[in-house]
Amino acid sequence: MIIIDEYKVKLRDLKKQIDELGVALGIDKLRQQLAEYEEEGKRPDFWDDVEKSQKLLQNQKIVKEQIDKYDELIAFHGDTEALVEMVAEEKDESFDDEIVADVASIEKMIAEQTLETLLSGEYDHN
């Protein structure tokens, strides 16, 4: 049986990393930016300048993908925490492998998003 307390601590530490990632991504600013893009897209004269409209839609898609990936990470972490709590209460060893795999997946997702954050400069997409 895995040590549930160990995984509770590990998940708490991962939550701190996720929060730090949110700050590094500027997730609140991204959410605000997405709302602004959506409002801009509702304007009646939005399609008057097709090039500008396409650029805005492209930027909107990029911002939405970043937010969605971060939100997916948050949700997956929460689901894994809930699973650990359930296993702790039930003392059910049948979920040990799933918990280990889920925590490894969370760590991988954090690493990938952190790398994307580091490579988010003007020329890094190349």
C-alpha positions as CSV (number, residue, x, y, z in Angstrom):
1,M,0.0,0.0,0.0
2,I,1.3,3.4,-0.8
3,I,1.7,5.9,2.0
4,I,-1.4,8.1,1.6
5,D,0.0,10.8,3.9
6,E,3.0,11.0,1.6
7,Y,0.8,11.6,-1.4
8,K,-1.3,14.2,0.4
9,V,1.9,16.1,1.1
10,K,3.0,15.7,-2.5
11,L,-0.3,16.9,-3.8
12,R,-0.1,19.9,-1.4
13,D,3.3,20.7,-2.8
14,L,2.1,20.3,-6.4
15,K,-0.8,22.7,-5.6
16,K,1.8,25.3,-4.6
17,Q,3.6,24.7,-7.9
18,I,0.3,25.1,-9.8
19,D,-0.4,28.3,-8.0
20,E,3.0,29.6,-8.9
21,L,2.5,28.5,-12.5
22,G,-0.8,30.5,-12.6
23,V,1.2,33.6,-11.5
24,A,3.9,33.0,-14.1
25,L,1.3,32.5,-16.8
26,G,-0.5,35.6,-15.6
27,I,-3.7,33.5,-15.7
28,D,-5.9,36.3,-14.3
29,K,-4.6,38.7,-17.0
30,L,-5.2,36.0,-19.6
31,R,-8.8,35.6,-18.4
32,Q,-9.3,39.3,-18.6
33,Q,-7.7,39.4,-22.0
34,L,-10.0,36.6,-23.3
35,A,-13.0,38.5,-22.1
36,E,-11.8,41.6,-23.9
37,Y,-11.3,39.6,-27.1
38,E,-14.8,38.2,-26.8
39,E,-16.3,41.6,-26.4
40,E,-14.3,42.9,-29.3
41,G,-15.7,40.1,-31.4
42,K,-19.3,41.1,-30.6
43,R,-18.9,44.6,-32.1
44,P,-21.0,45.2,-35.2
45,D,-17.9,46.5,-37.1
46,F,-15.7,43.6,-36.2
47,W,-15.4,42.1,-39.7
48,D,-14.8,45.5,-41.4
49,D,-11.1,44.9,-41.1
50,V,-10.7,41.2,-42.0
51,E,-6.9,41.1,-41.3
52,K,-7.4,42.7,-37.8
53,S,-10.3,40.3,-37.1
54,Q,-8.3,37.2,-38.0
55,K,-5.4,38.4,-35.9
56,L,-7.8,38.9,-32.9
57,L,-9.4,35.5,-33.4
58,Q,-5.9,33.9,-33.6
59,N,-4.9,35.6,-30.4
60,Q,-8.2,34.6,-28.7
61,K,-7.6,31.0,-29.6
62,I,-4.1,31.0,-28.2
63,V,-5.2,32.6,-24.9
64,K,-8.2,30.3,-24.6
65,E,-5.9,27.2,-25.1
66,Q,-3.5,28.4,-22.4
67,I,-6.4,29.0,-20.0
68,D,-8.0,25.6,-20.8
69,K,-4.7,23.8,-20.2
70,Y,-4.3,25.5,-16.8
71,D,-7.9,24.8,-15.8
72,E,-7.5,21.2,-16.9
73,L,-4.5,20.9,-14.6
74,I,-6.4,22.4,-11.7
75,A,-9.3,20.1,-12.2
76,F,-7.1,17.0,-12.5
77,H,-5.3,18.0,-9.3
78,G,-8.6,18.4,-7.5
79,D,-9.9,15.0,-8.8
80,T,-6.7,13.3,-7.6
81,E,-6.9,15.0,-4.2
82,A,-10.5,13.7,-3.9
83,L,-9.3,10.2,-4.9
84,V,-6.6,10.3,-2.2
85,E,-9.1,11.4,0.4
86,M,-11.5,8.6,-0.6
87,V,-8.7,6.0,-0.5
88,A,-7.6,7.3,2.9
89,E,-11.1,6.9,4.3
90,E,-11.9,3.6,2.8
91,K,-8.4,2.2,3.1
92,D,-8.8,0.7,-0.3
93,E,-5.5,-0.4,-1.9
94,S,-6.9,-1.0,-5.3
95,F,-6.4,2.6,-6.3
96,D,-2.7,2.8,-5.4
97,D,-1.5,2.5,-9.0
98,E,-4.0,5.1,-10.2
99,I,-2.9,7.6,-7.6
100,V,0.8,7.1,-8.5
101,A,0.0,7.5,-12.2
102,D,-2.1,10.6,-11.6
103,V,0.5,12.3,-9.5
104,A,3.1,11.6,-12.1
105,S,0.8,13.0,-14.8
106,I,0.2,16.2,-12.7
107,E,4.0,16.6,-12.4
108,K,4.4,16.1,-16.1
109,M,1.7,18.7,-16.9
110,I,3.3,21.2,-14.6
111,A,6.6,20.7,-16.2
112,E,5.2,21.1,-19.7
113,Q,3.3,24.2,-18.9
114,T,6.3,25.7,-17.1
115,L,8.5,25.0,-20.1
116,E,5.9,26.7,-22.3
117,T,5.9,29.7,-20.0
118,L,9.7,29.9,-20.3
119,L,9.4,29.7,-24.1
120,S,6.7,32.3,-24.6
121,G,8.9,35.1,-25.9
122,E,8.4,36.8,-29.2
123,Y,10.7,34.4,-31.2
124,D,10.3,31.2,-29.1
125,H,7.5,29.8,-31.2
126,N,10.0,29.3,-34.0
